[in-house]
Amino acid sequence: MEWLFLPGLLAGAAGMAGASLGRRLHPKRLRALYFGCALLVGTGTLLAGAAPALLCAAGPVLVQGALSVWFLHSMQRLNDAIPSDRRATLISVDSMAYSLLMIPASPLVGLVGDLTGQAGAGLCVLCALVVVSGLAAAGKTRYNGRGA
């Protein structure tokens, strides 16, 4: 019980390190950054769900560090592309969409764990979904208006 604070403490430190690292990165395309961050978040989620205790504590560290890098660059692009009056509405809609997705996702992750008898099985399924989203973003190409 005395060590339960450690993953939260390390994840907070990883968030600060990720923001610091993110300031030094200058990605030309967010798609490539998303792919890399999705792989790190997926790996961290897998570690949190399926790894032994010490590696399980490393999962939130990977997730928080990668999310900090992603949010830094995606919010910067959002600020550059959308005027401030519309940005507030977009951020509000984003928060609402996240809430609506979490309403079914949270119980489903628990259900997968209950059905398999493994507490981390739902996190492993979540890992697969995150990695698939990264692969889908990496494989997507721009539509050039000429059909293909």
TORPA-955897 format. One record per atom (N, C-alpha, C): residue in one letter; x, y, z. Coordinates in pm, whole numbers, plus 50000, padded with zeros to 5 digits. Example, Ala and Ser with C-alpha at 12.3 -4.5 7.8 and 13.67 -1.06 7.14 Angstrom:
BEGIN
a513194943150780/a512304955050780/a513204967050780/s512854977550708/s513674989450714/s512905000350787/
//
This chain:
BEGIN
m500824988150000/m500005000050000/m500865012650000/e502055011650057/e502905023550066/e503425028049931/w503425019249832/w503985022449701/w502925026649599/l501665027749639/l500615031049544/l500735045149485/f501425053949555/f501605067649504/f502585068049387/l503445058249376/l504545058749280/l504105059849134/p503155051849083/p502765053548943/p502225067548912/g501435073149002/g500915086648980/g502015097048981/l502955095549071/l504085104749078/l504935103848951/l505245091848909/l506045089848788/l505315094448663/a503995092348658/a503215096848543/a503205112048535/g503105118848649/g503175133448650/g504515138448601/a505585131948646/a506925135748601/a507095132948452/a506515122048405/a506595118848261/a505815129148179/g504725134148233/g503975144648163/g504815157148146/m505535160948250/m506405172748239/m507555170048142/a508125158148149/a509215154648057/a508705154147913/g507505148947893/g506925148447758/g506695162447702/a506225171647785/a506025185447739/a507355191847704/s508365189047784/s509695194447756/s510265188647626/l510105175747608/l510565169347485/l509755174347366/g508465175847385/g507595180547278/g507985194347227/r508485202847314/r508935216147272/r510115215247178/r510905204747191/r512085203147107/r511785196146974/l510645189546967/l510245182846843/l509555192846752/h509795191646624/h509145200346526/h508605191746411/p507505184346439/p506985175546334/p506355183646220/k506615178946099/k506025185545983/k504565181245965/r504285168746002/r502935163445988/r502475157646121/l501255160846158/l500725155346282/l500405140546270/r500165135846148/r499845121746129/r500975112646177/a502205116146144/a503345108146187/a503515109046339/l503305120746394/l503405122446540/l502315114246608/y501105114446553/y500015106746611/y500345091846609/f500895087146498/f501265072946488/f502235069146599/g503295077046617/g504275074046721/g503675074846861/c502875084946885/c502235086447016/c501235075147041/a500495071046938/a499535060146954/a500245047146988/l501395044746928/l502155032646962/l502635033047106/l503095044547152/l503535045747292/l502365044547389/v501255050847357/v500075049847443/v499555035347445/g499525028947329/g499095014947323/g500015005847404/t501315007947392/t502274999947470/t502095002447619/g501925015047657/g501715018147798/g500435012047851/t499375012047770/t498115006047811/t498254990947825/l498984984847733/l499224970447741/l500024967147867/l501054975047895/l501834972648018/l500964973948142/a500114984148144/a499244986148261/a498254974648277/g497864968348166/g496874957748174/g497424943848190/a498634941248139/a499094927348134/a500444924848196/a501154934948236/a502524932948281/a502584930048432/p503724924648477/p503934923448622/p503974937348686/a503954937748817/a503764950248891/a504744961348852/l506014958448841/l506964969148810/l506764974648669/l506534965948572/l506254970648436/l504884977048427/c503964972348509/c502624978148513/c502714992848556/a503614996048645/a503815009848688/a504425018348578/a505135012148483/a505745019548372/a504715023248266/g503575016348262/g502555019048163/g502035033348168/p501595038248285/p501125052048292/p502205062348257/v503445058948281/v504545067948247/v504615069848096/l504565058848021/l504575059747874/l503365067247821/v502215064047878/v500975070447832/v501025085447855/q501375089547976/q501345103848008/q502405111547930/g503585105847914/g504615112647836/g504205114647691/a503655104147629/a503235105047489/a502055114547472/l501115114047565/l499965123147555/l500385137747569/s501365140447653/s501845154147668/s502455159447538/v503225151047471/v503815155047343/v502705157447241/w501745148247234/w500655149447137/w499825161947162/f499395163847286/f498535175347317/f499245188547292/l500525189247319/l501265201547294/l501185205447146/h501455196047058/h501485199246915/h500085200446855/s499165191946896/s497815192946839/s497135205846883/m497315209947007/m496715222547052/m497375234646986/q498665233746962/q499365244646893/q498805246146751/r498625235046680/r498055235746545/r496615240646548/l495875236346650/l494505241046664/l494465256146686/n495345261146770/n495395275546796/n495765283346671/d496645277746590/d497065284546468/d495985284446360/a495185273846356/a494245271946246/a492845277546270/i492445278646395/i491055282346424/i491025294846510/p490205304746473/p490085316846553/p489565313746694/s489895322246789/s489595319446930/s488105317946959/d487235325246891/d485805323946920/d485275310146880/r485795304446775/r485365291046732/r486095280146809/r487295283046855/r488085273146927/r487395269047057/a486785278547128/a486105275347253/a484965265447228/t484215267547121/t483125258347087/t483675244647051/l484775244246975/l485365231546936/l485875223947057/i486505230747151/i487015224147271/i485855218747354/s484755226247359/s483575221747432/s482985209247368/v482905209047236/v482385197347164/v483325185447182/d484625187947183/d485615177447204/d485425171047342/s485235179147443/s485015173947579/s483725165847585/m482675170547518/m481415163447518/m481565149947445/a482275149947333/a482475137447258/a483265127347342/y484275132147413/y485055123247501/y484145117147607/s483305125447668/s482395120447772/s481425110147715/l480905112847596/l479965103347535/l480645090247498/l481905090747459/l482635078347429/l482975070547555/m483235077547664/m483605070647787/m482415064047856/i481205068747829/i480025062647891/i479945047747857/p480075043547730/p480075029147704/p481455022647720/a482535030147698/a483865023947698/a484275018947836/s484025026647938/s484455022748071/s483815009748118/p482485008248108/p481904995348147/p482324983848056/l482564986747927/l482974975947835/l484354970647871/v485264979647911/v486594975147953/v486464966148075/g485594970048169/g485354961648286/g484684948448251/l483754948748156/l483074936548113/l484054926548053/v484974931347970/v485974922347911/v486804915848021/g487164923748122/g487894918148235/g487084907748310/d485804910448330/d484944900848400/d484764887948320/l484564889348189/l484344877448105/l485574868648094/t486734874748092/t487964866848078/t488554862548212/g488124869048319/g488694865948450/g490044872448474/q490444881148384/q491724888448396/q491424903248406/a491834909448514/a491514923548537/a492064932548427/g493214929348371/g493834937748270/g493424934848128/a492554925048106/a492184921347969/a491494932747895/g490674940347964/g490014951747901/g491014962147856/l492064964247935/l493104973647895/l493874968447774/c494034955347762/c494694949747644/c493854952047519/v492534950947531/v491654953847418/v491754968647383/l491764977147485/l491924991447463/l493244994547394/c494304987447432/c495614988947366/c495484986047217/a494814975247184/a494664971647043/a493914982546966/l492884988147026/l492124998746959/l492965011246936/v493785014747034/v494645026547020/v495685024246910/v496295012546908/v497295009646805/v496655009146667/v495465003546656/v494765003446527/v494475017646480/s494105026546573/s493855040446532/s495135046946481/g496265043746543/g497545048946495/g497905043646357/l497665030746336/l497935024846205/l497015030546098/a495765032946136/a494815038746040/a495225052946004/a495675060546101/a496115074346073/a497385074345988/a498285065046013/a499535064445937/a499285060045794/g498315051345773/g498055046145639/g497145054945556/k496495064445618/k495555072945546/k496325082745457/t495845084345336/t496465093845244/t495485104945213/r496005115845166/r495145127245132/r494405124445002/y493185129344996/y492395128444874/y492805140044784/n493205137044663/n493715147444574/n492655152544476/g491435147744486/g490365152644401/g490295146044265/r491195136744235/r491205130244104/r490755115744112/g490175111844220/g489645098244229/g490535088344298/a491855089644292/a492705080144361/a494095085344377/
//
